[in-house]
């Protein structure tokens, strides 16, 4: 499984002065300039520590195994990355997966 590049994580960590950030990601196997793979991602913004923990613990169950969530710490920031288990073949499939990840997480905000 591929996660966001370290450079992008540093950019995200520096862009928002938050302790807990959430991002959605899906690896597109044929994306990028050279068509050898690219991550499609979306920064969701700030979340509470409790919700970040919940996402990491429950995402695989919520999505019936399609997605997982991992935390990465960079400086004072902790970024929860929700990603697809395995990549997809097209940019549209990756964008659809990112939208689906967001929909699933949003449906559990008030649990």
TAFEN-V90256 format. One record per backbone hydrogen bond with DSSP energy under -1.0 kcal/mol. NH is the residue of the N-H (numbers start at 1). CO is the residue of the C=O. E is the energy in kcal/mol with one decimal. If there is no record, write none. Layout:
# TAFEN-V90256
nh=<NH NH>
co=<CO CO>
e=<E E>
This chain:
# TAFEN-V90256
nh=<9 10 11 12 13 14 15 16 18 21 22 23 24 25 26 28 29 31 37 38 40 42 44 45 47 52 53 54 55 56 57 58 59 62 63 64 65 66 68 70 72 74 77 78 79 80 81 82 83 85 86 88 94 95 96 97 98 99 100 101 102 103 104 105 106 107 108 109 111>
co=<5 6 7 8 9 10 11 12 16 78 45 80 42 82 40 38 88 28 31 28 26 24 22 22 20 48 49 50 51 52 53 54 55 58 59 61 60 63 83 81 79 77 74 19 72 21 70 23 68 66 84 27 90 91 92 93 94 95 96 97 98 99 100 101 102 103 105 106 108>
e=<-2.0 -2.4 -2.1 -2.8 -2.8 -2.1 -2.0 -1.4 -1.6 -2.7 -2.3 -2.5 -2.7 -2.5 -2.2 -3.5 -3.1 -1.5 -2.2 -2.0 -2.9 -2.4 -2.5 -1.3 -2.0 -2.5 -2.4 -2.2 -2.7 -2.2 -2.3 -2.5 -2.3 -3.0 -2.1 -1.5 -3.1 -1.5 -2.5 -2.0 -2.4 -2.8 -2.3 -2.7 -3.3 -3.1 -3.3 -2.8 -2.8 -2.8 -1.1 -2.6 -1.9 -2.8 -2.6 -2.2 -2.3 -2.3 -2.4 -2.6 -2.2 -2.3 -2.5 -2.5 -2.8 -1.8 -1.6 -1.2 -1.0>
